[in-house]
Amino acid sequence: MDKDYAERVLIVGVELATDSIDIENSMDELEELVYAAGGLVISRIIQRRTSIDPAYFIGRGKAREIKNYCEELEVTTVVFNDELSGAQLRNLEEVIDHKIVDRTNLILDIFANRATSKEGKLQVRLAQLKYRLPRLVGFRDYLSREGGGIGTRGPGEQKLETDRRHILREIDYIEKALETAKKARDIKRKRREESNLPIVALVGYTNAGKSTLLNKLIEMDGEYDISKKLFTYDMLFATLDTSLRRGRLPNGQAFLLTDTVGFVSKLPTHLIEAFKGTLEEVQYADLLLHVVDASNEDLDIQIKTTDGILEELGVLNKPIITVFNKMDRVDMSNLVFESRYVDKRIFISSKMMTNLDKLLYMIQENLPQKYRDVKLLIPYDEHDLTSYFLENYDMDHMEYKENGTELGFNINQMDYERYSRYIIG
């Protein structure tokens, strides 16, 4: 990142006695978010309080101190580690006299920059509008500019002086457009279900290595297509849009891998709600891989955060394998986590491809679909069915008989029941 072009940012956090998250680690994460948004953190301020000030969040006196810091350090933007109300936002702007951005708006800003699909852009725009609607009076002149920097960007950004009725009309329009997109997604999902291929969804904290793991697993398929590789980068929210790729299990069975948007602590409610359309793909998965960055000091918080969102999505009843990733960066003896949140587990390194073969066997063993060895005789005039089996399974035996093609392989239960009339022996 070229520092000459970065916004100079002061980050501010409040620590309460009731907080369960370590404030320093939370501020480190906020700094990473600022970097992901294109900003440069110059300094940080942490205030320890017994309660939040309802008018100024940090109190008027502290706000005046921050104003002085901004002038001394030539700061352009102040980013708070929590979500601010419209009144707090307005009051802080009046005292500090600099651009104020809260954690929610910062994450929305990153999402606005990273969303690439039409649906993803609509989801982000919807979340932005719902966030800004009750805060219109709190935003100052800088928010009327298009693309004015951190906290002011977004696809199809419009001037925020636009009246409330116009914003409500736009929200209604976007919700209808997303409903149309959902219908199209339902059609695609139905086609996938008809293919009988099991679906494995990767979930977890942002930057835990989900996209890298997906790339490595599909590389292990002999028919790997490099054009299907996902973009990866060591940055929070490097990828946003859901991706779907085909992999292959050790028994030759093809399966589908789907990546999902990463989670983060204090993930804005607006985003969880807006991205439920995309996240509902998790609800249709047969198995979840909960990917955890084993090298992160706050891995327990990350596990609980993901667990909470999965509970909200109603998918904790699905088979879940907790995948402790990046083990090349951590000593196994120093790895500590709450076992009550973790049942089936495996320790891997996607980067070094450590234990990925074992992970594939775990996926195979924990998918609800069961497999059995069979021999089928497919009539020659049903060559499409023969092609289906050859494409989706590894053959142990294949022989051309007088009245059809004899195939021997390990078949899943669904296909076994559907094509039982072809079974011989």
Secondary structure, DSSP 8 states (H G I E B T S, - for coil): --GGGSEEEEEEEEEETT--S-HHHHHHHHHHHHHHTTEEEEEEEEEEESS-BTTTBS-HHHHHHHHHHHHHHT--EEEESS---HHHHHHHHHHH-SEEEEHHHHHHHHHHHH--SHHHHHHHHHHHHHHHGGGGGG--GGGGSTT-STTS--TT---TTS-HHHHHHHHHHHHHHHHHHHHHHHHHHHHHHHTT--EEEEEEBTTSSHHHHHHHHHHTSTT--GGG-----SSTTS--S-EEEEEE-TTS-EEEEEE---B-TT--HHHHHHTHHHHGGGGG-SEEEEEEETT-TTHHHHHHHHHHHHHHTT-TTS-EEEEEE-GGGS-GGG----GGG-SEEEE-BTTTTBTHHHHHHHHHHHSSS-EEEEEEEE-GGGHHHHHHHHHHS-EEEEEEETTEEEEEEEEEHHHHHHTGGGB--
